[in-house]
Amino acid sequence: MGYFWFSRNESLRAPFNMFRSDSLPSVDPCAPVIELRANLAARVDIVTLKLFLAVVEEASIAKAAEREHMAPSAVSKRLADLEQAVRVPLLERHRRGVSPTPAGEALLRHSRKILRDLTQLECEMGEFSSASHGARGHVRAAANESALFGFFPDALSRFMRDYPNVTVELQPNTSTGAVQAVREGIVDFGIFWGDQPVDGLKVMPCYVDRLVVVVPRGHSLSRRRNLHFIDLLDHPLILQEQYSSIQNLTERLAAEAGRALRSRIRDAGFDAVCRMAQAGLGIGIVPDYFVTDRAAAMHIAEVPLDEPWANRLHKLCVREDDDMATATRLLVDFLSA
């Protein structure tokens, strides 16, 4: 594996001669940091940072160029200039495309923060416009499936009645992924459930839901008033996607009980679990909101779980050092009130 030089095309090879030791500008050893800072300030712009971010996210210069509506050669030239400015390789080439070097990872982290701050600046400046009526801005959030389908619709409907000029971008993720997206600055806040590493994050309570067991109509468990988790282990379970919080919980509880999960199928999504139960393929665990209104139509039944962990407190997290834009702060305060 070698460092990526963007292209083997002869027409693009010239810019890369700058990386030869005899072509690099001489540096005064007494003031290397000052010269590097001046070089960066003069040569690194927002467009180049966006292109670098696109290349890393797409793992391909060609795909990044298409995404940003630029010629691949132009993208390569800008990245070559960027590497010359920082004086270290930023990308590595491999069979599957490109990936950032350790220096590239550092630049990626700072680029995301710069672009995020610029977006917040634009939104906040809009609040001072004479055409603005109330707060405005764009908020990005990551959340697990429970929050996306069970909590956000009603909550956002109430929020947007008071703040019609705020737009919200919701990104589906697992609880673990939502926390990581906040940590990396990909989103402004995340909603999660369960034990997650939250060092460096500010966490606040958000809402509570309850897990129930969904079973086919006429199933032997459908007549029970409530169930314990151990009762489920004698029946085929409809497993959920590998990294979901509910799946991780059921696997851990089964292991603690010294039992193996019986299953004939693994699926993704609460709707799929309900439909598989409807088809008689097993029983599953889902939030109550997802099955209560559709149980009769789907010919399935819900049975409460008599377990302390069945009542789930979902939490909201933001970065501790994040100076939130007005729109983000308003939505975070609203959801965590």
N, C-alpha and C positions, 0 to 999 in steps of 0.2 A: 504494500500500500504506500503510495507516495502523495505528496502534496499536490493539490489540484491547481493546474495552471489554466483552466477554463477552456482551452481549445488547442487542437493540433493543427488547425488551419494556418497556412503560411501567412495569410493576410492578417491574422490576429496575433502572430507570434511576436511582432515588433514590440508591443507594449510590455511584454514580459521580460525583455532584456534588462528592464530596470531593476530586476531582482539580483542581477550579478553583483558581486561584491565590488567590482571596479566601476559600476555605474551608480552605486548609491552615493548620495551626497555625503561629504565629510561631516563628522559630528565633533563638536568641541566636547571632550570628556568632562569638562567642568560644568557644562550646562546642557546636558542631553534632554532633560525634562522640559526646559523652557522652549527649546527648539521644536520638540515633538508637539507640545501644546499649540504652538503657533502654526505648525504645519497642519494639525487637525482642524483648528479653527478656520483656516483658510481653504481647506480642500474637501472637508466632509460636509455634505449637505443632507437635507431631509430626504430628497429623492434617492440618494445613494443608500441611505440607511433602510429605506423601504424596499429597495431592490435586494439588499443583502438579506433582509428578513424574509422576503419572498423566496429567494434561492434556498435558504435553509429549510423553510417550511415545505417547499416543493421537492427538495433534494435534487434539483435539476435546474440548470441555467435556462435551458430551452423552455421548460414549463413556466419558470418564473418570468421569462421575457413575454411569453404569451399572456400570462396573467396580468402583467403590468403594461401590456400593449407597447412593447419596445422590441427592437431587433436584438437577437442574442449577442451580436457583436458589440452593440452599445452597452448591454449589461456587462459583458466581459470586460470592456474597457473601464467602466466605472469601478468594477470590483478590483481590477488591477491597480487603478489609481488609489483605491482605498487601502489596499495592502501596502502600497508604496508609502502612503501617509502614515500608517501605523507601524510599518517596518517589520511586520511579522506575517507569516502565512495565516490566512483565516479559514481556508477551506481545504479539505482533502478529497481526492478523487478515488472512487472505488467502483466496482462493477454495477452496483445498484444506483449510482448517481454521485452525489456529493454530500459531505457532512462537515460540520464545523470542527476546527481544531480547538484545543483548550482556549486559545486566544479568541477564536471565533465565538465560542460559548460566552465568553465575557462580553464581547461586543454585542452579541444577540441580546443578552440581558439588559444592557444599557440602552440599546436601540428600542426595545419594547417600551422601556420606561419613558424615553424621550418622546416617542410617537404617542404614547398614552397621555403624557402631560400636554402635548400639543393639541390633542383632541379635546381634552378638558379645558384648555385655554380658549379654544374656539367656541366651545359651548358656553363658557362663562362670559365671554365677550358678547355673545348673543343675548345674554340677559340684560345687557345695558342698552341694547338697541331700542329705539323708540317704538319699533314695531312689535316688541315682545310684550306679551300679556301674561304675567306670571313666569314662573321658572320654566326653563327649557334646557334640553340637553339630551345626550344619548348615554344610556346605561347598559353595561354588559354584565350578564350574570350566568353562572353555571350552577346546575342543580341536578339532583337525581330524579328518577322518573316519578317518584312519589310527589315531590314538590312541583314538578312541571305540570302534572295532570290533576293533582288533588288540591294544591294550595294556591298556585299562582293565578289561575283564571279568575277566581272571585276577588282575590287580593288586588290584582292589577286593575280589575274593572273599577274597584272603589278608588284606587289611587289615581287613575287617569281621569276620573270625573273631576278631581281637584286640580290635576296638572296635565291638561290635554296636550301641552307642547313638549312633554317628555316622551322620548321613544325608548323602548326596552328591547334588547337583543338577548334571547334566552338560548343557552347552549346546553343540550342534554349531556349528562355525564354520570358516572358513578359518584358516590360520596367521596371516595378517595381521589378521583379525577377532578372533582369540583374544588376540593381543597388545594390540590396541586396547581390548578389553573389560576387560583387567586395568588398563590405564592409566586408564580412565574409572571404575574402581571398580565395574563391573557384576558382576564375578566376583572371587573371592579369588585364583585363580591360573589360568594358561593353559599349554597345551602346544602347541608349534609346531615347524615345521621350516623351514630355509632362512634366508636373510638378511632379517632384520626389524629395524626401528628399535627398539632396546631401551634408549634413554637414559631414565634415571630408574627403570629396572627392575633387579631382581636376577635373574640368569639362572644356571641350573645344569643339568648334563646329566641326561637322564631315561632314554631307552632308544634302541636301534638297531634298525632294520628294513632290508630290502633290496628294491629295486625289481626286478621281472622283467617280461618281455614275455609277454602272453597272446595265443595264436594259436588259430585253429580246428584241430581234429584233422585231420591230413592236409595242412596248409599246408606250403609249401616250407620255411618257417623252423622248423617244429616238429622237424625232424631235426637242427638245429644244437645243439652243446653249449653255446654261448654266443653272444651277439650284441653288436656295437657299435652305438651310437646311429645312426651313419651308415647301417647296414644297414636300418634301419627306414624310411628316407626314400623308398625305392623302392616302398613298399606303402601302401595307404590306412590312415590312423591313425584310431582312435576318439578324438576329442578330448573333453576333460573341461570342466567348467564354467569360465567365463572367468577367474575369480580364484583357481582352485586352484593350489597350489604346483607340482604336477606339470605342469599345463598351462603355467604361466609358464616353467618350466624347459625344456620341450620347444620352446616357441616361441623362447626365447633361443638354445638350442643349434642349432636349424635356421637361425636368422639368422646365427649365427657361422660355420656351414658354407656359407653362401650358397645355401641350399636353401629351398624352400617346403614346408610340410606338406601332404601330400595327405590329403584327408578327405572322407567322404561323410556323416558324422554327428557330432554333438556331443551328449554326454549328461552326466548328473550322477551320480556315485556309482560305486564300484568294482564293485558287483553289476551295475549296468547295463552297464558296460564289458565284463564277462565274458559277459553274456548277448548283447550285440551281437557279440562275437567268436564265440560259439557259433553265432549265426545267419549267420556268414560275412560280416559287414558290415565287417570290418577287423581290425586288431590294436591292442592297447592296452598301456599301462604301468600296473601296479598293484603294491602291496606283496605280497611273497611269501605272507604269512600268509593273504591273502584268497583265493588261488587253489589253494594246495597241497592242501587237504583236499577240494576240490570239483572238481578238474580231471577226474577220471575220470567222475564222474556227469554233468558238463556237456559231456563230449566236447570238451574244450579241452586245450591243452598250455601249460606255462610254460617259458620259456627264460631262463636267467640273463642279466643285462646285465653285460658286462665293461667297466664304467666306474667310475672312482673315486667319482663322485657317487651311484652306485646304492646304496651303503651310507649310510643316512641317520641322522644323529644328531638325535633329537628332544630339545628342551630344554623346561624348565619355567621360567616366569617369575612373579615376584611384585613388588609395588611395594616400592621400597627403603625408603620411609618407613612401610610398613604394619606396625603392631603386631598380628601375627597372633593370632587366637583359638587356644586350645589344640587344638581339633579340626583346624583348618586347618594348624597347624604340624606336628601328628603325621602328617597325610596327605602334606604336602609333603616332610617328612623321609623318609617311607617310600618315596615314589615316586622320589626323587632319590638314594636310597642306592646 
